[in-house]
Amino acid sequence: MTAPVRVAVVGGGTSSEHDVSLASAAAAAGALRGGRFDVVPLTIARDGRWCADGWPMGLGAALELLGGCDVVLPMVHGRGGEDGTLAALCESAGVRYVGSGIGAGALAMDKWATKLVAASLGLGVAAGVLLTDPDAGGQALAPPVVVKPVSAGSSHGVTLVRRGADLGAAIRAAFELDDRVLVEELVVGREIDVAVLGRPGGVRVVAPALEIVCDGVFDARAKYGGQADFRVPAALDAAALQCLEDAAVRVYDTLGCRGVARVDFFLTADGPVLNEVNTTPGFTPASQVPRMFAAAGIGYRDLLEMLVDDALEPAGPAALPLA
């Protein structure tokens, strides 16, 4: 009898996305339990302590536990996880892991760096100003603008500012989550997400695109308060869809992503404008990426199994959309 694949599923973390990460990890662990998987759930507390079965452990013990697994499934969104931190820890432990490596995680988490990469590829990006001083609001663009922390996730700290009088408060709120803040020109267009999955043999699988329909900016309140309408597959003509898919794969490959990544765009009258890239996107069955693959007939557990199995093999660079 073949021994079960020992999978460490890591959730929680020290960022503002702690609760979202716990939900993703719990859903993934629950879906993988049984059959050919032996699931080892691990949690990183808000203060950075590692826990197994509710009991805290030192970093050395956590590394030893990770090293005893066949593969790690990181579900820690945001800083301290998605930004390459967990990838580095897994590499230190000598264990394979699902998702992007250290460099891709760090680059994609940095919205300013991601904009520079996208612009170098000739893709559209919003005009923006990078602030490193909370009191330097006078250098910012004139409203309407979107203010966001450079490296926070789950839309935390994102504010749509329509009046100059509100700009300072929005900038200060973003600086509470990061030491660098982006002020970007408001982009008017449809919000379209594209999920790219890198598979062994050089294949890039692109799931049906998803459109986010909401009133105003898609901030944390809209994302988790049930105020957004996810439509998948998005109603797009063939030319627009091809343009978005090509752009998503180019960004994915240029950043050096692995596993699944969600590439978010605004689709404007002048074409796609890159918003951001998520290398560890939300992963409950109700999250965008699992919904997108479900629309292609790939169920939640099947997608997780694919990611875990692929992490045990090398993957390389070509593209295949899922109709």
C-alpha positions as CSV (number, residue, x, y, z in Angstrom):
1,M,0.0,0.0,0.0
2,T,1.4,3.4,-1.0
3,A,2.1,5.7,2.0
4,P,-0.1,8.8,2.2
5,V,1.4,12.1,1.0
6,R,2.1,14.2,4.1
7,V,0.9,17.8,3.5
8,A,1.6,20.6,5.9
9,V,-1.2,23.3,5.5
10,V,-0.1,26.6,7.0
11,G,-2.5,29.4,7.9
12,G,-2.8,32.5,10.0
13,G,0.2,34.9,10.0
14,T,1.0,38.3,11.4
15,S,-0.5,40.5,8.7
16,S,-4.0,42.1,8.5
17,E,-5.0,39.0,6.5
18,H,-4.7,36.7,9.4
19,D,-8.4,35.7,9.6
20,V,-8.7,35.3,5.8
21,S,-5.6,33.0,5.9
22,L,-7.2,30.9,8.6
23,A,-10.3,30.5,6.5
24,S,-8.3,29.5,3.4
25,A,-6.2,27.0,5.4
26,A,-9.1,25.4,7.2
27,A,-11.0,25.0,3.9
28,A,-8.0,23.5,2.1
29,A,-7.1,21.1,5.0
30,G,-10.7,19.9,5.2
31,A,-10.9,19.2,1.5
32,L,-7.6,17.3,1.4
33,R,-8.2,15.1,4.5
34,G,-8.6,11.4,3.8
35,G,-7.7,9.3,0.9
36,R,-4.0,9.6,-0.1
37,F,-3.2,12.7,2.0
38,D,-2.1,13.0,5.6
39,V,-2.8,16.6,6.5
40,V,-0.7,18.4,9.1
41,P,-2.4,21.7,10.0
42,L,-0.1,24.5,11.3
43,T,-1.0,28.0,12.4
44,I,1.1,31.1,12.7
45,A,-0.4,33.2,15.5
46,R,-0.8,37.0,15.2
47,D,2.4,37.4,17.2
48,G,4.4,35.2,14.9
49,R,4.4,32.0,17.1
50,W,3.9,28.7,15.4
51,C,1.2,26.4,16.7
52,A,0.3,22.7,16.0
53,D,-3.0,21.4,17.4
54,G,-3.3,24.6,19.5
55,W,0.1,24.2,21.1
56,P,2.8,26.8,20.5
57,M,6.2,25.7,19.4
58,G,9.6,27.3,18.6
59,L,10.8,28.0,15.1
60,G,13.2,25.2,15.3
61,A,10.4,22.7,16.1
62,A,8.3,24.1,13.3
63,L,11.1,23.7,10.8
64,E,11.6,20.1,11.9
65,L,7.9,19.4,11.5
66,L,7.9,21.0,8.1
67,G,11.0,19.0,7.1
68,G,9.2,15.8,8.0
69,C,6.4,16.5,5.4
70,D,6.4,15.7,1.7
71,V,5.1,19.1,0.7
72,V,3.9,22.4,2.3
73,L,0.7,24.1,1.2
74,P,1.1,27.8,2.4
75,M,-2.2,29.6,2.9
76,V,-0.7,32.7,4.6
77,H,-1.8,35.7,2.6
78,G,0.0,39.0,2.7
79,R,3.2,40.0,4.4
80,G,5.0,37.4,6.4
81,G,3.8,34.7,4.1
82,E,2.9,35.5,0.5
83,D,5.8,37.9,0.2
84,G,8.3,35.0,0.0
85,T,8.8,34.6,3.7
86,L,7.2,31.2,3.9
87,A,8.9,30.1,0.6
88,A,12.3,30.9,2.2
89,L,11.4,29.0,5.3
90,C,10.4,25.9,3.3
91,E,13.6,26.1,1.4
92,S,15.5,26.3,4.7
93,A,13.7,23.2,5.8
94,G,14.5,21.4,2.5
95,V,10.8,20.7,1.8
96,R,8.9,21.2,-1.4
97,Y,6.1,23.7,-1.3
98,V,3.1,24.9,-3.4
99,G,3.2,28.2,-5.1
100,S,5.7,30.9,-6.1
101,G,9.3,31.1,-4.8
102,I,11.0,33.7,-2.8
103,G,11.6,36.2,-5.6
104,A,8.3,36.0,-7.3
105,G,6.4,36.3,-4.0
106,A,8.4,39.4,-2.9
107,L,8.0,41.1,-6.3
108,A,4.3,40.4,-6.6
109,M,3.6,41.6,-3.1
110,D,5.2,44.9,-3.9
111,K,2.5,46.8,-5.9
112,W,5.0,49.4,-7.0
113,A,7.6,46.9,-8.3
114,T,4.8,44.9,-10.0
115,K,3.7,48.1,-11.8
116,L,7.3,48.7,-13.0
117,V,7.5,45.1,-14.3
118,A,4.1,45.4,-16.1
119,A,5.1,48.7,-17.7
120,S,8.4,47.2,-18.9
121,L,6.2,44.6,-20.8
122,G,4.3,47.4,-22.5
123,L,1.1,46.7,-20.4
124,G,-1.1,49.5,-19.1
125,V,-0.7,50.7,-15.5
126,A,-2.4,53.5,-13.6
127,A,-0.5,56.7,-13.3
128,G,0.7,56.8,-9.7
129,V,3.0,58.4,-7.1
130,L,5.0,56.5,-4.5
131,L,5.0,58.1,-1.0
132,T,7.5,57.2,1.7
133,D,6.5,60.0,4.1
134,P,2.9,60.3,5.6
135,D,3.2,64.1,5.5
136,A,4.2,64.2,1.8
137,G,0.6,64.2,0.6
138,G,1.2,67.4,-1.3
139,Q,3.2,65.4,-3.9
140,A,0.2,63.1,-4.6
141,L,-2.1,63.3,-7.6
142,A,-5.3,65.3,-7.4
143,P,-8.5,63.4,-6.7
144,P,-10.2,61.2,-7.8
145,V,-7.5,58.8,-6.7
146,V,-7.1,55.4,-5.0
147,V,-4.8,55.3,-2.0
148,K,-3.3,51.9,-1.1
149,P,-0.4,50.4,1.0
150,V,2.3,49.1,-1.3
151,S,2.5,45.7,0.3
152,A,-0.8,45.0,2.2
153,G,-3.3,42.6,0.8
154,S,-7.0,41.7,0.9
155,S,-7.7,45.4,-0.1
156,H,-6.9,46.5,3.5
157,G,-6.1,50.2,3.7
158,V,-7.4,50.9,0.2
159,T,-9.4,54.1,0.0
160,L,-11.2,55.8,-3.0
161,V,-10.7,59.6,-2.5
162,R,-12.9,61.9,-4.4
163,R,-12.2,65.2,-2.5
164,G,-8.8,66.8,-1.8
165,A,-9.9,67.4,1.8
166,D,-10.0,63.6,2.4
167,L,-6.6,62.7,0.9
168,G,-4.5,63.3,4.0
169,A,-6.6,61.0,6.1
170,A,-6.5,58.2,3.5
171,I,-2.8,58.5,3.2
172,R,-2.3,58.3,6.9
173,A,-4.6,55.3,7.2
174,A,-2.5,53.5,4.5
175,F,0.7,54.3,6.3
176,E,-0.6,52.5,9.4
177,L,-0.3,49.3,7.4
178,D,2.9,49.9,5.4
179,D,5.9,52.3,5.3
180,R,5.3,53.0,1.5
181,V,2.0,54.1,0.0
182,L,0.7,54.4,-3.6
183,V,-1.6,57.1,-4.7
184,E,-3.0,56.1,-8.1
185,E,-5.1,57.8,-10.7
186,L,-8.6,56.3,-10.6
187,V,-9.0,53.9,-13.5
188,V,-12.4,53.6,-15.0
189,G,-13.1,50.2,-16.4
190,R,-14.4,46.7,-15.7
191,E,-12.6,44.8,-12.9
192,I,-11.5,41.4,-14.4
193,D,-9.5,38.7,-12.7
194,V,-7.5,36.1,-14.6
195,A,-6.1,33.0,-12.8
196,V,-3.0,31.3,-14.3
197,L,-1.8,27.9,-13.2
198,G,1.6,26.7,-14.1
199,R,1.8,22.9,-14.6
200,P,4.6,20.5,-15.3
201,G,5.8,20.2,-18.9
202,G,5.7,23.9,-19.5
203,V,1.9,24.3,-19.6
204,R,0.1,27.5,-18.4
205,V,-3.5,26.8,-17.7
206,V,-5.8,29.9,-17.8
207,A,-9.1,29.6,-16.0
208,P,-12.3,31.4,-17.2
209,A,-12.0,35.1,-16.3
210,L,-14.1,36.5,-13.5
211,E,-15.6,40.0,-13.4
212,I,-16.1,41.9,-10.1
213,V,-19.2,44.1,-10.1
214,C,-19.5,46.5,-7.1
215,D,-20.5,50.0,-6.3
216,G,-17.2,52.0,-6.0
217,V,-13.8,50.6,-5.2
218,F,-13.3,46.9,-4.4
219,D,-12.0,47.5,-0.9
220,A,-12.0,45.1,2.1
221,R,-15.5,46.0,3.0
222,A,-16.8,45.2,-0.4
223,K,-14.7,42.0,-0.7
224,Y,-15.8,40.5,2.6
225,G,-19.1,42.2,3.3
226,G,-21.0,40.6,0.5
227,Q,-21.3,43.8,-1.5
228,A,-19.6,42.5,-4.6
229,D,-21.0,40.4,-7.4
230,F,-18.6,37.8,-8.9
231,R,-19.5,36.9,-12.4
232,V,-17.7,33.9,-14.0
233,P,-17.1,33.4,-16.8
234,A,-17.0,37.2,-17.4
235,A,-18.9,38.4,-20.4
236,L,-16.1,39.3,-22.8
237,D,-15.6,39.2,-26.5
238,A,-12.9,36.8,-27.9
239,A,-10.4,39.6,-28.6
240,A,-10.7,41.2,-25.1
241,L,-10.4,37.8,-23.4
242,Q,-7.4,36.8,-25.5
243,C,-5.7,40.1,-24.7
244,L,-6.3,39.6,-20.9
245,E,-5.1,36.0,-20.9
246,D,-2.0,36.8,-22.9
247,A,-1.2,39.7,-20.5
248,A,-1.8,37.6,-17.4
249,V,0.5,34.8,-18.7
250,R,3.3,37.3,-19.6
251,V,3.1,38.9,-16.1
252,Y,3.1,35.5,-14.4
253,D,6.1,34.3,-16.4
254,T,8.1,37.6,-16.0
255,L,7.6,37.6,-12.3
256,G,8.6,33.9,-12.2
257,C,5.4,32.7,-10.5
258,R,4.7,29.0,-9.8
259,G,1.5,27.2,-8.9
260,V,-1.5,29.4,-9.2
261,A,-1.6,33.2,-9.3
262,R,-4.4,35.6,-9.7
263,V,-3.7,38.6,-12.0
264,D,-6.1,41.5,-11.6
265,F,-6.9,44.0,-14.3
266,F,-9.1,46.9,-15.2
267,L,-10.5,46.5,-18.7
268,T,-10.7,50.0,-20.1
269,A,-11.6,51.5,-23.5
270,D,-7.8,51.5,-24.2
271,G,-7.3,47.9,-23.2
272,P,-6.2,46.2,-20.0
273,V,-4.6,48.0,-17.1
274,L,-2.8,45.9,-14.5
275,N,-4.0,46.3,-11.0
276,E,-2.1,43.7,-9.0
277,V,-0.9,40.1,-8.8
278,N,-1.7,37.7,-6.0
279,T,0.6,34.7,-5.7
280,T,-1.3,33.3,-2.7
281,P,-4.9,34.3,-3.4
282,G,-7.8,33.6,-1.2
283,F,-8.6,29.9,-1.2
284,T,-12.0,29.0,0.2
285,P,-14.5,27.4,-2.2
286,A,-16.2,30.9,-2.4
287,S,-12.9,32.7,-3.3
288,Q,-12.3,34.0,-6.8
289,V,-9.7,31.5,-8.0
290,P,-11.6,28.3,-6.9
291,R,-14.8,29.8,-8.5
292,M,-12.9,30.4,-11.7
293,F,-11.6,26.9,-12.0
294,A,-15.0,25.5,-10.9
295,A,-16.4,27.2,-14.0
296,A,-14.1,25.1,-16.1
297,G,-15.2,21.9,-14.3
298,I,-12.3,21.6,-11.9
299,G,-13.6,21.2,-8.4
300,Y,-12.1,22.6,-5.2
301,R,-10.5,19.3,-4.0
302,D,-9.3,18.5,-7.6
303,L,-7.6,21.9,-7.8
304,L,-5.9,21.4,-4.5
305,E,-4.7,18.0,-5.5
306,M,-3.3,19.4,-8.7
307,L,-1.4,22.0,-6.9
308,V,0.0,19.6,-4.3
309,D,1.0,17.0,-7.0
310,D,2.6,19.6,-9.2
311,A,4.7,20.9,-6.4
312,L,6.4,17.5,-6.3
313,E,7.5,18.0,-9.9
314,P,9.2,20.8,-11.9
315,A,7.0,23.1,-14.1
316,G,8.1,25.1,-17.0
317,P,6.7,27.9,-19.5
318,A,3.7,27.5,-22.3
319,A,0.0,28.4,-22.2
320,L,-3.4,26.6,-22.4
321,P,-6.7,28.4,-21.7
322,L,-9.5,26.5,-20.2
323,A,-12.7,27.1,-22.2
